[in-house]
Amino acid sequence: MQPIQITERAAAQIEALVKSAPAGSPGVRLSIKSTGCSGHSYHMDYIKPGADVSGDDCFEQGGAKIYVPRMHSWMLFGMTVDYVTDELGNSKFDFVNPNETGRCGCGESFQVSREKVST
């Protein structure tokens, strides 16, 4: 089992994003930002061309790669990355993280505790 699971829908979307990435970008990075009322939020962006990815873990599934800074990997262990479309046609990446210990009311930020991390 991969430490981070990437669904087929998410893998297809990541591959499409990488194809339209700035020239020389090795792919996408999933990181954690300090923000919101619960403390953290997921942030996915292109890796800048020429950026050093040696401090990242790379998770690959279904042909898609996600780079995660090692300092954040412990928060994401056991997570599933999906790509969903709601009933109004809005699409987004969906992060199902078993390590979350709480979420804010709007669902944009989350909390995680080292004691809860899945192994």
Secondary structure, 3 states (H helix, E strand, C coil): CCCEEECHHHHHHHHHHHHCCCCCCCCEEEEEEEECCCEEEEEEEECCCCCCCCCEEEEEECCEEEEEEHHHHHHHCCEEEEEEECCCCCEEEEEECCCEEEECCCCCCEEECHHHCCC
